Amino acid sequence: MNKIRLGLIGCGGIANYHVDHLLQMEDVEIVAAADPVMTRLDAMALRTGAKRLYKSHTELYDAEAATALDAVYICIEPTAHTDTEYRAIEKGWHFLVEKPMTLDISMAEDIAARVKARKLLTHVGFQDRYLDIIEPIRAELPKHRTGIVYGSWVGGIPMVWWWLKKSTCGAQLVEQNIHLVDMLRYFFGEPQSVYATCSRGIVEPFEKDGIAYDTDDHSTCVITFKNSVTATLFTGCYADNGFEHNGLTIIAKDMTIEYKLRKSSTFISKAETREYRTSVDQGLTLDRTFMNAIKSGDGSLIRSPYADAVESLRLALAANESMESGLVVRFK
């Protein structure tokens, strides 16, 4: 393989985040792009040199021969996932998809099964798994008995249209705080149960571009894992007070670990305090890892393949189910 030939489906903010990294790679060429917003599509073409431009993912898939691309980056809002991944699978193209991959867990399970059958390489955008401050935590945890874990992602409202309605974003827990949901799984394995509540009434009613805000102002999830670990995860989009709330606190029997979201991890015991501060662009590491996997055909170093990411999505959607029913959701 010479240069890896990529197509972009969606040319918005998160696509440009990945393009920032891909343009640093001499062995990667972005040759095609699709977006219904022409200003975004034209800007992406100017930025990447992509010559084959399409108004929709359907046009891209219909026009590109199966041998034309090696992979696609699918960077679209949660409810825009229709046949997007299915068409990539049919073409035999590897793909990276941004989180949340869909709001339909049955669709996600089906896509995962088809990916496995075609032996395709996939990656989901849980880039925080590549932070250099995360692996020291994973190395330390097996040495200790952990009981209580708590964390939060609290801030304001990103003013993109799908974020304003729970039906199109899944609420902040699914759309944004799924990063910490995923990190809990990365640290502690698969959950046993989740119970969640949510509330509204702090954010004053408003509309943007004719779309009325109707999602949760905040939610609280209690997630149980094996080995006596109970995690409480707070999520809120009502606060704009300038205070940093985001990250996880892990209280082990003889150590406390403080993970400040994307900034640092601190290990506190009677004997010492150790701090690690991040020094890497975790998104660049994610994109480079995916490109290396495509070149070698070996996906073993991909930390968030589609099938694994399905389980993080399952947990986040189960929390929403618990909010609606008022009941504990248990996992097999």
C-alpha positions as CSV (number, residue, x, y, z in Angstrom):
1,M,0.0,0.0,0.0
2,N,1.3,3.5,-0.9
3,K,-0.8,6.3,0.5
4,I,-3.9,5.5,2.4
5,R,-6.9,6.9,0.5
6,L,-9.5,8.4,2.7
7,G,-13.0,9.7,2.3
8,L,-14.8,12.1,4.7
9,I,-18.5,11.8,5.4
10,G,-19.3,15.0,7.2
11,C,-17.1,18.1,7.1
12,G,-18.0,19.8,10.4
13,G,-16.0,20.5,13.6
14,I,-15.1,16.9,14.6
15,A,-14.1,16.1,11.0
16,N,-11.7,19.0,11.0
17,Y,-10.4,17.8,14.3
18,H,-9.3,14.6,12.6
19,V,-8.1,16.4,9.5
20,D,-5.8,18.4,11.7
21,H,-4.0,15.2,12.4
22,L,-4.3,13.5,9.0
23,L,-2.7,16.4,7.2
24,Q,0.4,15.8,9.3
25,M,0.8,12.3,7.8
26,E,2.7,11.9,4.6
27,D,1.3,8.4,4.0
28,V,-2.4,9.6,4.0
29,E,-4.3,11.3,1.2
30,I,-7.9,12.7,1.6
31,V,-9.4,12.2,-1.8
32,A,-13.2,12.5,-1.3
33,A,-15.6,14.3,0.9
34,A,-19.3,14.6,1.4
35,D,-21.4,17.2,3.2
36,P,-24.8,18.7,2.4
37,V,-23.6,22.2,3.5
38,M,-21.7,23.5,0.5
39,T,-19.7,26.0,2.5
40,R,-18.3,23.3,4.7
41,L,-17.6,21.0,1.8
42,D,-15.8,23.7,-0.2
43,A,-13.7,24.7,2.8
44,M,-12.7,21.0,3.3
45,A,-11.8,20.7,-0.3
46,L,-9.6,23.8,-0.1
47,R,-8.0,22.5,3.1
48,T,-7.3,18.9,2.0
49,G,-7.1,19.1,-1.7
50,A,-9.9,16.5,-2.1
51,K,-11.1,16.6,-5.7
52,R,-14.1,14.3,-5.5
53,L,-16.9,16.2,-3.7
54,Y,-20.4,15.1,-3.0
55,K,-23.6,16.5,-1.4
56,S,-24.4,13.4,0.5
57,H,-22.9,10.1,1.7
58,T,-25.2,8.3,-0.8
59,E,-23.6,10.2,-3.7
60,L,-20.1,9.3,-2.4
61,Y,-20.9,5.6,-2.1
62,D,-22.6,5.5,-5.4
63,A,-19.8,7.3,-7.2
64,E,-16.7,5.7,-5.6
65,A,-15.7,2.3,-6.9
66,A,-15.0,-0.3,-4.2
67,T,-11.2,0.0,-4.9
68,A,-11.2,3.8,-4.8
69,L,-10.9,4.3,-1.0
70,D,-9.2,2.4,1.7
71,A,-11.3,3.9,4.5
72,V,-13.9,6.5,5.4
73,Y,-14.2,8.8,8.4
74,I,-17.9,9.1,9.4
75,C,-18.3,12.3,11.4
76,I,-22.1,13.0,11.5
77,E,-24.7,13.7,14.2
78,P,-26.2,10.7,16.1
79,T,-29.5,10.5,14.2
80,A,-27.9,10.8,10.7
81,H,-26.6,7.2,10.8
82,T,-28.9,5.5,8.3
83,D,-27.0,3.2,5.9
84,T,-23.7,5.1,6.3
85,E,-21.8,2.3,8.0
86,Y,-23.7,-0.5,6.1
87,R,-22.5,1.0,2.7
88,A,-18.9,1.1,3.9
89,I,-19.1,-2.5,5.0
90,E,-20.6,-3.5,1.6
91,K,-17.7,-1.7,-0.1
92,G,-15.2,-3.4,2.1
93,W,-13.9,-0.1,3.4
94,H,-12.5,0.3,6.9
95,F,-14.1,3.1,8.9
96,L,-13.7,5.4,11.8
97,V,-17.0,6.7,13.3
98,E,-17.5,9.4,15.8
99,K,-19.4,8.8,19.1
100,P,-22.2,8.3,19.7
101,M,-22.4,6.0,16.7
102,T,-26.2,5.8,16.8
103,L,-29.0,6.1,19.3
104,D,-30.3,2.6,18.3
105,I,-28.5,-0.2,20.1
106,S,-29.9,-2.8,17.8
107,M,-28.4,-1.1,14.8
108,A,-25.1,-0.8,16.5
109,E,-25.1,-4.6,17.3
110,D,-26.0,-5.4,13.7
111,I,-23.2,-3.2,12.4
112,A,-20.7,-4.8,14.8
113,A,-21.7,-8.3,13.6
114,R,-21.3,-7.3,9.9
115,V,-17.9,-5.7,10.6
116,K,-16.8,-9.0,12.2
117,A,-18.1,-11.1,9.3
118,R,-16.2,-8.9,6.8
119,K,-13.1,-8.7,9.0
120,L,-12.9,-4.9,8.6
121,L,-10.9,-2.6,10.8
122,T,-12.9,0.0,12.7
123,H,-12.4,2.7,15.3
124,V,-14.7,4.8,17.3
125,G,-13.7,8.2,18.5
126,F,-13.0,7.5,22.2
127,Q,-9.7,9.3,21.9
128,D,-9.2,9.6,25.6
129,R,-8.1,6.0,25.8
130,Y,-4.8,7.2,24.2
131,L,-4.0,9.8,26.8
132,D,-0.6,9.2,28.4
133,I,-2.1,9.9,31.8
134,I,-4.6,7.0,31.5
135,E,-2.2,4.0,31.2
136,P,-0.6,4.7,34.7
137,I,-4.1,4.5,36.2
138,R,-4.8,1.2,34.4
139,A,-1.4,-0.1,35.6
140,E,-2.1,1.0,39.2
141,L,-5.7,-0.2,39.7
142,P,-5.0,-4.0,39.9
143,K,-2.8,-3.3,42.9
144,H,-5.6,-2.0,45.0
145,R,-9.1,-2.7,46.2
146,T,-11.4,0.0,44.9
147,G,-14.9,0.7,46.3
148,I,-16.2,4.2,45.5
149,V,-15.7,6.1,42.2
150,Y,-17.4,9.3,41.4
151,G,-17.0,11.8,38.5
152,S,-18.7,14.5,36.5
153,W,-18.8,16.3,33.2
154,V,-20.6,19.6,34.0
155,G,-20.6,22.7,31.8
156,G,-22.8,24.6,29.4
157,I,-24.7,23.8,26.2
158,P,-22.9,23.3,22.9
159,M,-25.0,25.2,20.5
160,V,-25.3,22.7,17.7
161,W,-28.8,21.8,16.6
162,W,-28.9,18.1,17.5
163,W,-27.7,18.9,21.1
164,L,-30.8,20.8,21.9
165,K,-33.2,17.9,21.8
166,K,-32.9,14.6,23.7
167,S,-34.5,12.7,20.7
168,T,-31.6,13.8,18.5
169,C,-28.6,13.7,20.9
170,G,-29.6,11.2,23.6
171,A,-29.0,14.0,26.1
172,Q,-25.6,15.1,27.4
173,L,-24.8,11.7,29.0
174,V,-25.0,10.0,25.7
175,E,-23.7,12.7,23.4
176,Q,-20.8,14.1,25.5
177,N,-20.3,12.3,28.9
178,I,-20.1,9.0,27.1
179,H,-16.4,9.7,27.2
180,L,-16.4,9.1,30.9
181,V,-18.8,6.2,30.6
182,D,-16.3,4.7,28.3
183,M,-13.4,5.4,30.6
184,L,-15.2,3.7,33.5
185,R,-15.5,0.6,31.3
186,Y,-11.8,0.9,30.3
187,F,-10.8,1.0,34.0
188,F,-13.3,-1.5,35.5
189,G,-14.7,-3.8,32.8
190,E,-18.3,-4.5,32.1
191,P,-21.1,-3.2,34.3
192,Q,-23.6,-5.2,36.3
193,S,-26.3,-2.6,36.6
194,V,-27.2,1.1,36.2
195,Y,-29.8,3.3,37.9
196,A,-30.2,6.9,36.7
197,T,-32.3,10.0,37.3
198,C,-32.5,13.3,35.5
199,S,-34.0,16.8,36.0
200,R,-35.0,19.9,34.1
201,G,-36.0,23.4,35.1
202,I,-32.7,25.2,35.6
203,V,-32.1,26.2,32.0
204,E,-34.7,28.7,30.9
205,P,-36.7,27.7,27.8
206,F,-35.2,28.9,24.6
207,E,-35.1,28.2,20.8
208,K,-32.3,28.3,18.3
209,D,-33.0,28.2,14.6
210,G,-36.5,27.1,15.4
211,I,-35.4,24.2,17.6
212,A,-36.6,24.2,21.2
213,Y,-34.3,23.0,23.9
214,D,-35.9,20.0,25.7
215,T,-33.1,17.8,27.0
216,D,-31.9,17.1,30.6
217,D,-30.3,19.9,32.5
218,H,-28.5,17.3,34.6
219,S,-28.5,13.6,35.4
220,T,-27.0,11.2,37.9
221,C,-26.1,7.6,37.3
222,V,-25.1,4.9,39.7
223,I,-23.2,2.1,38.0
224,T,-22.1,-1.1,39.6
225,F,-19.2,-3.2,38.5
226,K,-17.7,-6.4,39.7
227,N,-15.3,-6.5,42.6
228,S,-17.4,-4.1,44.8
229,V,-16.9,-1.1,42.6
230,T,-19.7,1.5,42.5
231,A,-19.4,4.5,40.3
232,T,-21.6,7.6,40.5
233,L,-21.5,9.8,37.4
234,F,-22.9,13.3,37.3
235,T,-23.7,15.1,34.0
236,G,-24.9,18.7,33.7
237,C,-25.2,21.3,31.0
238,Y,-26.6,24.1,33.1
239,A,-23.4,25.5,34.6
240,D,-21.3,28.3,33.2
241,N,-19.4,29.4,36.3
242,G,-15.9,28.9,35.2
243,F,-15.1,26.2,37.6
244,E,-13.6,22.9,36.4
245,H,-15.8,20.0,37.4
246,N,-14.8,17.3,35.0
247,G,-13.0,14.0,35.6
248,L,-13.1,11.0,37.9
249,T,-12.1,10.3,41.6
250,I,-11.2,6.7,42.4
251,I,-11.1,5.8,46.1
252,A,-9.2,2.6,46.7
253,K,-8.5,1.1,50.1
254,D,-5.0,2.6,50.4
255,M,-4.9,5.2,47.6
256,T,-7.0,7.9,45.9
257,I,-6.6,8.6,42.2
258,E,-7.7,11.9,40.8
259,Y,-8.2,12.0,37.0
260,K,-8.7,15.6,35.8
261,L,-10.3,15.3,32.4
262,R,-7.6,15.4,29.7
263,K,-5.2,17.2,32.0
264,S,-3.6,15.1,34.7
265,S,-3.8,12.1,36.9
266,T,-2.7,12.2,40.6
267,F,-2.0,9.2,42.9
268,I,-2.3,10.0,46.6
269,S,-1.4,7.6,49.4
270,K,0.1,7.9,52.9
271,A,3.5,7.3,51.4
272,E,3.6,9.7,48.4
273,T,1.8,11.9,46.0
274,R,2.5,11.4,42.3
275,E,1.2,13.5,39.5
276,Y,1.3,12.9,35.7
277,R,0.3,15.7,33.3
278,T,-0.7,15.0,29.8
279,S,1.9,15.8,27.1
280,V,0.3,14.2,24.0
281,D,-2.4,15.0,21.5
282,Q,-4.5,11.9,22.1
283,G,-6.5,12.5,18.9
284,L,-3.3,12.4,16.9
285,T,-2.3,9.1,18.5
286,L,-5.8,7.7,17.8
287,D,-5.7,8.7,14.1
288,R,-2.1,7.5,13.7
289,T,-3.0,4.2,15.3
290,F,-5.9,3.7,12.9
291,M,-3.7,4.5,9.9
292,N,-1.0,2.1,11.1
293,A,-3.7,-0.7,11.5
294,I,-4.9,-0.1,7.9
295,K,-1.4,-0.3,6.5
296,S,-0.4,-3.4,8.4
297,G,-3.8,-5.2,8.5
298,D,-3.4,-5.6,12.3
299,G,-6.0,-4.0,14.4
300,S,-4.7,-5.3,17.8
301,L,-3.5,-1.9,18.9
302,I,-6.8,-0.1,18.2
303,R,-8.2,0.6,21.7
304,S,-11.8,1.3,20.8
305,P,-12.9,-0.9,17.9
306,Y,-16.6,-0.7,17.0
307,A,-17.6,-3.9,18.8
308,D,-16.1,-2.6,22.1
309,A,-17.6,0.8,21.7
310,V,-21.0,-0.8,21.3
311,E,-20.8,-1.7,25.0
312,S,-20.1,1.9,26.1
313,L,-23.1,3.0,24.0
314,R,-25.2,0.2,25.6
315,L,-24.4,1.4,29.1
316,A,-25.2,5.1,28.2
317,L,-28.5,4.2,26.6
318,A,-29.4,1.9,29.5
319,A,-28.9,4.9,31.8
320,N,-31.5,6.8,29.7
321,E,-33.8,3.8,29.9
322,S,-33.5,3.9,33.7
323,M,-34.3,7.6,33.7
324,E,-37.5,7.0,31.8
325,S,-38.6,3.9,33.7
326,G,-37.4,4.7,37.2
327,L,-36.0,1.2,37.4
328,V,-32.6,-0.4,37.7
329,V,-31.3,-1.8,34.4
330,R,-29.3,-5.0,34.8
331,F,-26.8,-6.5,32.3
332,K,-26.3,-10.1,31.5
